[in-house]
Amino acid sequence: MFHPEQIIFAPTARCNLACAHCRVTRVPEELSSTDAIAFLRDAADHGVGRLGFSGGEPFLRLDFLREVSAEAVGLGLLFDRLMTNGVWWKDEAELAEALDGLADAGFDGKIGLSVDAYHGQAADRLLAFIRTAHEAFGRRDCVEITSVISADDGPLLQTFRTLASGLGGMLLMDGKEPAAIAGEGRTGRRERGKAATGAEPAADGEELRIDIIRFPYSASAEEGWSAGGDWFKDDYCAGPGNVFYVHPNGKVAVCCGFANENEDLVAGRIPSDGFATIMERAASSSRVRMRYETGLGEARKRLEAAGTTFPGRTEDICFFCDYLCKKSLPVALPFH
């Protein structure tokens, strides 16, 4: 059964990059912090306990991040991940002011830094971002890297090695895949103005740790089916999890994956709809139940039994979800 555990706000669709794999529609609308805070309060009253930020590039709406983060602290919510490309800033003074301001607002979740061949950021700017984040939040484990796998990740591995060296750590590998940048050292606001003392056990957050979370590339329905392969395994959308994703135009989707702009996955819109109304629509939607209760694998079998033919097979459940949305297959099928 779908029940959101987290609200993710995407305050803007604007971005300083134009990545080839990005599926975000550049809508002109932007979320107001007033509408977001009202919805967040409503969600908290209904038991939602976590908050995250996405985009576009959310740091282009620093006002939003600060105001909503401060409200979340007052509501006693936990912070999840704030996604960023890390290179939106003009100079390091602007970068430091932004990250210090976010820390002052109370955000203490993970900074999810997107680094892969599709983003193509310069290593020196990424290094400046990570160092400044460590300083602002007083921790060397506040950043994690999310990375989409590409056909040629040789240059990306060199970027990771450059980051590790610049941070005084090492790149840890899991077979051929980068797994983390790790090491030891002290940094942060709490150390400012303090002379180094004798050796002592590292306090929480003082050891360098940047986990690297790798994802396979997900094709969109428009890109077509890949040749061969097996069918995906049902996970009832446990991967992205139970979330309400609020788009810059106020539309509230039941998913944080790239298919979440499809109307099949939109359950309401703020500020006109409250949390209870959106939940009621989600609970009554056969499209939502198909994903969170029946399972997309079972739905596929039922569709095939009813005469639907698919162009191929896919191991990517998000691709299949997007395909179903784009094809607008019959709602009347028994997905209960």
C-alpha positions as semicolon CSV with decimal commas, in nm:
position;residue;x (nm);y (nm);z (nm)
1;M;0,000;0,000;0,000
2;F;0,132;0,343;-0,092
3;H;0,200;0,575;0,197
4;P;0,458;0,851;0,157
5;E;0,741;0,854;0,407
6;Q;0,910;1,158;0,256
7;I;0,832;1,482;0,075
8;I;1,076;1,585;-0,198
9;F;1,050;1,942;-0,321
10;A;1,186;2,046;-0,662
11;P;1,160;2,425;-0,627
12;T;1,281;2,504;-0,979
13;A;1,336;2,333;-1,313
14;R;1,617;2,575;-1,397
15;C;1,969;2,439;-1,416
16;N;2,313;2,569;-1,508
17;L;2,384;2,244;-1,698
18;A;2,211;2,070;-1,988
19;C;2,288;1,700;-1,934
20;A;2,198;1,463;-2,217
21;H;2,033;1,215;-1,981
22;C;1,816;1,468;-1,793
23;R;1,439;1,418;-1,824
24;V;1,327;1,730;-1,636
25;T;1,089;1,947;-1,837
26;R;1,198;2,311;-1,808
27;V;0,865;2,446;-1,689
28;P;0,868;2,821;-1,612
29;E;0,677;2,790;-1,285
30;E;0,861;2,780;-0,953
31;L;0,744;2,667;-0,611
32;S;0,688;2,930;-0,348
33;S;0,828;2,856;-0,004
34;T;0,491;2,963;0,143
35;D;0,302;2,691;-0,048
36;A;0,572;2,433;0,023
37;I;0,576;2,507;0,396
38;A;0,196;2,484;0,418
39;F;0,205;2,143;0,248
40;L;0,497;2,029;0,462
41;R;0,307;2,115;0,780
42;D;0,004;1,926;0,649
43;A;0,221;1,625;0,561
44;A;0,390;1,628;0,901
45;D;0,048;1,628;1,069
46;H;-0,027;1,310;0,871
47;G;0,290;1,133;0,984
48;V;0,541;1,211;0,709
49;G;0,880;1,232;0,876
50;R;1,143;1,316;0,614
51;L;1,226;1,588;0,364
52;G;1,449;1,605;0,057
53;F;1,524;1,849;-0,226
54;S;1,573;1,798;-0,598
55;G;1,538;1,994;-0,921
56;G;1,650;2,134;-1,167
57;E;1,935;2,272;-0,963
58;P;1,786;2,345;-0,619
59;F;2,069;2,579;-0,517
60;L;1,934;2,824;-0,775
61;R;1,655;2,869;-0,517
62;L;1,865;2,914;-0,206
63;D;1,588;3,123;-0,050
64;F;1,355;2,825;-0,077
65;L;1,610;2,580;0,065
66;R;1,678;2,797;0,368
67;E;1,315;2,881;0,449
68;V;1,182;2,528;0,406
69;S;1,477;2,373;0,593
70;A;1,423;2,606;0,888
71;E;1,055;2,509;0,897
72;A;1,143;2,139;0,882
73;V;1,369;2,179;1,185
74;G;1,081;2,338;1,374
75;L;0,855;2,048;1,277
76;G;1,111;1,794;1,397
77;L;1,151;1,634;1,054
78;L;1,456;1,440;0,939
79;F;1,647;1,552;0,633
80;D;1,721;1,305;0,358
81;R;1,916;1,412;0,048
82;L;1,963;1,743;-0,130
83;M;2,061;1,676;-0,491
84;T;2,299;1,913;-0,671
85;N;2,549;1,923;-0,956
86;G;2,784;2,117;-0,730
87;V;2,899;2,368;-0,991
88;W;2,619;2,626;-1,000
89;W;2,825;2,895;-0,821
90;K;3,013;3,186;-0,980
91;D;3,294;3,215;-0,724
92;E;3,396;3,049;-0,400
93;A;3,266;3,339;-0,191
94;E;2,915;3,277;-0,329
95;L;2,958;2,904;-0,269
96;A;3,065;2,948;0,094
97;E;2,784;3,194;0,165
98;A;2,525;2,954;0,021
99;L;2,645;2,646;0,209
100;D;2,695;2,836;0,535
101;G;2,342;2,973;0,500
102;L;2,198;2,627;0,445
103;A;2,382;2,493;0,749
104;D;2,261;2,790;0,955
105;A;1,903;2,707;0,851
106;G;1,946;2,365;1,011
107;F;1,984;2,132;0,713
108;D;2,188;1,832;0,826
109;G;2,103;1,570;0,564
110;K;2,324;1,438;0,287
111;I;2,440;1,653;0,000
112;G;2,382;1,430;-0,302
113;L;2,644;1,536;-0,556
114;S;2,567;1,411;-0,909
115;V;2,896;1,322;-1,078
116;D;2,914;1,113;-1,394
117;A;3,009;1,127;-1,760
118;Y;2,678;1,296;-1,845
119;H;2,736;1,590;-1,608
120;G;3,103;1,632;-1,702
121;Q;3,199;1,880;-1,428
122;A;3,557;1,997;-1,388
123;A;3,732;1,819;-1,101
124;D;3,868;2,142;-0,951
125;R;3,518;2,287;-0,912
126;L;3,386;1,965;-0,760
127;L;3,679;1,964;-0,520
128;A;3,604;2,324;-0,417
129;F;3,240;2,234;-0,358
130;I;3,321;1,931;-0,141
131;R;3,581;2,116;0,066
132;T;3,342;2,406;0,123
133;A;3,061;2,169;0,222
134;H;3,290;1,997;0,472
135;E;3,375;2,336;0,618
136;A;3,017;2,462;0,630
137;F;2,867;2,153;0,790
138;G;3,165;2,065;1,008
139;R;3,173;1,708;0,881
140;R;3,372;1,514;0,623
141;D;3,090;1,268;0,562
142;C;2,814;1,514;0,466
143;V;2,855;1,458;0,090
144;E;2,776;1,148;-0,112
145;I;2,811;1,102;-0,485
146;T;2,536;0,965;-0,708
147;S;2,658;0,853;-1,047
148;V;2,493;0,710;-1,358
149;I;2,696;0,440;-1,532
150;S;2,799;0,519;-1,890
151;A;2,965;0,322;-2,169
152;D;3,305;0,487;-2,109
153;D;3,374;0,579;-1,748
154;G;3,754;0,592;-1,777
155;P;3,770;0,974;-1,752
156;L;3,519;0,963;-1,466
157;L;3,742;0,728;-1,267
158;Q;4,026;0,976;-1,312
159;T;3,799;1,250;-1,178
160;F;3,727;1,038;-0,870
161;R;4,101;0,977;-0,821
162;T;4,167;1,352;-0,848
163;L;3,898;1,422;-0,587
164;A;4,039;1,157;-0,354
165;S;4,392;1,294;-0,384
166;G;4,278;1,653;-0,334
167;L;4,088;1,555;-0,020
168;G;4,378;1,358;0,124
169;G;4,199;1,027;0,086
170;M;4,187;0,729;-0,145
171;L;3,943;0,592;-0,399
172;L;3,799;0,260;-0,283
173;M;3,690;0,016;-0,553
174;D;3,440;-0,269;-0,550
175;G;3,579;-0,478;-0,832
176;K;3,582;-0,242;-1,130
177;E;3,329;-0,004;-0,977
178;P;3,415;0,302;-0,763
179;A;3,261;0,261;-0,418
180;A;3,381;0,547;-0,196
181;I;3,641;0,813;-0,127
182;A;3,774;0,761;0,224
183;G;4,045;0,879;0,458
184;E;4,094;1,070;0,782
185;G;4,135;1,431;0,881
186;R;3,972;1,723;1,057
187;T;3,787;2,017;0,912
188;G;3,484;2,230;0,976
189;R;3,347;2,528;1,157
190;R;3,396;2,380;1,501
191;E;3,771;2,363;1,426
192;R;3,799;2,723;1,311
193;G;4,035;2,921;1,526
194;K;4,149;2,614;1,718
195;A;4,507;2,498;1,713
196;A;4,565;2,132;1,637
197;T;4,616;1,925;1,950
198;G;4,768;1,586;2,008
199;A;4,646;1,269;1,843
200;E;4,304;1,158;1,962
201;P;4,023;0,940;1,826
202;A;3,837;1,102;1,537
203;A;3,503;1,245;1,645
204;D;3,183;1,170;1,457
205;G;3,208;1,316;1,107
206;E;3,581;1,389;1,118
207;E;3,682;1,091;0,904
208;L;3,656;1,149;0,531
209;R;3,385;0,934;0,378
210;I;3,210;0,999;0,047
211;D;3,006;0,701;-0,066
212;I;2,968;0,665;-0,443
213;I;2,625;0,530;-0,537
214;R;2,618;0,399;-0,893
215;F;2,303;0,358;-1,103
216;P;2,249;0,200;-1,443
217;Y;2,130;0,432;-1,718
218;S;1,751;0,424;-1,759
219;A;1,619;0,469;-2,110
220;S;1,295;0,659;-2,161
221;A;0,998;0,512;-2,345
222;E;1,083;0,732;-2,645
223;E;1,430;0,576;-2,672
224;G;1,276;0,235;-2,730
225;W;1,338;-0,115;-2,604
226;S;1,682;-0,273;-2,582
227;A;1,748;-0,599;-2,762
228;G;1,721;-0,924;-2,564
229;G;1,753;-0,940;-2,188
230;D;1,524;-1,065;-1,915
231;W;1,223;-0,915;-1,747
232;F;1,275;-0,693;-1,442
233;K;1,212;-0,820;-1,092
234;D;0,917;-0,673;-0,907
235;D;1,008;-0,448;-0,616
236;Y;0,677;-0,260;-0,571
237;C;0,872;0,063;-0,617
238;A;1,082;-0,005;-0,307
239;G;1,385;0,139;-0,489
240;P;1,267;0,500;-0,507
241;G;1,046;0,440;-0,204
242;N;0,713;0,585;-0,096
243;V;0,742;0,958;-0,158
244;F;0,544;1,260;-0,266
245;Y;0,753;1,449;-0,520
246;V;0,641;1,810;-0,561
247;H;0,730;1,955;-0,901
248;P;0,810;2,325;-0,959
249;N;0,458;2,375;-1,098
250;G;0,306;2,231;-0,780
251;K;0,207;1,893;-0,925
252;V;0,249;1,616;-0,667
253;A;0,369;1,279;-0,799
254;V;0,382;0,946;-0,616
255;C;0,732;0,875;-0,744
256;C;1,076;1,039;-0,757
257;G;1,189;0,848;-1,068
258;F;1,220;1,003;-1,413
259;A;0,866;0,888;-1,508
260;N;0,711;1,111;-1,244
261;E;0,608;1,386;-1,486
262;N;0,354;1,147;-1,644
263;E;-0,002;1,233;-1,544
264;D;-0,061;0,869;-1,443
265;L;0,169;0,929;-1,146
266;V;0,036;1,273;-1,046
267;A;-0,216;1,269;-0,761
268;G;-0,278;1,639;-0,705
269;R;-0,141;1,988;-0,705
270;I;-0,049;2,237;-0,437
271;P;-0,164;2,478;-0,307
272;S;-0,516;2,390;-0,426
273;D;-0,503;2,031;-0,291
274;G;-0,426;1,937;0,067
275;F;-0,240;1,627;0,182
276;A;-0,557;1,429;0,263
277;T;-0,709;1,499;-0,078
278;I;-0,393;1,395;-0,260
279;M;-0,366;1,080;-0,050
280;E;-0,727;0,990;-0,127
281;R;-0,665;1,025;-0,499
282;A;-0,348;0,817;-0,478
283;A;-0,526;0,544;-0,279
284;S;-0,811;0,526;-0,531
285;S;-0,588;0,524;-0,839
286;S;-0,554;0,190;-1,017
287;R;-0,229;0,322;-1,167
288;V;-0,079;0,379;-0,823
289;R;-0,203;0,046;-0,687
290;M;-0,057;-0,126;-0,992
291;R;0,288;-0,007;-0,890
292;Y;0,276;-0,029;-0,512
293;E;0,041;-0,322;-0,449
294;T;-0,010;-0,543;-0,755
295;G;0,343;-0,493;-0,882
296;L;0,445;-0,398;-1,234
297;G;0,562;-0,753;-1,303
298;E;0,220;-0,896;-1,223
299;A;0,057;-0,614;-1,419
300;R;0,270;-0,708;-1,720
301;K;0,151;-1,069;-1,701
302;R;-0,213;-0,961;-1,678
303;L;-0,175;-0,723;-1,969
304;E;-0,018;-0,998;-2,181
305;A;-0,298;-1,236;-2,085
306;A;-0,547;-0,970;-2,199
307;G;-0,377;-0,948;-2,540
308;T;-0,117;-0,674;-2,497
309;T;0,208;-0,741;-2,685
310;F;0,531;-0,570;-2,577
311;P;0,810;-0,487;-2,827
312;G;1,071;-0,670;-2,617
313;R;1,186;-0,730;-2,262
314;T;1,351;-0,498;-2,014
315;E;1,530;-0,541;-1,684
316;D;1,465;-0,175;-1,604
317;I;1,144;-0,137;-1,404
318;C;1,150;0,244;-1,438
319;F;1,164;0,215;-1,817
320;F;0,865;-0,020;-1,809
321;C;0,675;0,219;-1,581
322;D;0,743;0,509;-1,819
323;Y;0,637;0,293;-2,114
324;L;0,304;0,208;-1,951
325;C;0,241;0,575;-1,879
326;K;0,322;0,678;-2,235
327;K;0,111;0,400;-2,391
328;S;-0,193;0,479;-2,170
329;L;-0,294;0,114;-2,147
330;P;-0,652;0,032;-2,038
331;V;-0,742;0,149;-1,688
332;A;-1,020;-0,109;-1,665
333;L;-0,785;-0,404;-1,625
334;P;-0,805;-0,559;-1,274
335;F;-0,500;-0,412;-1,098
336;H;-0,649;-0,439;-0,748
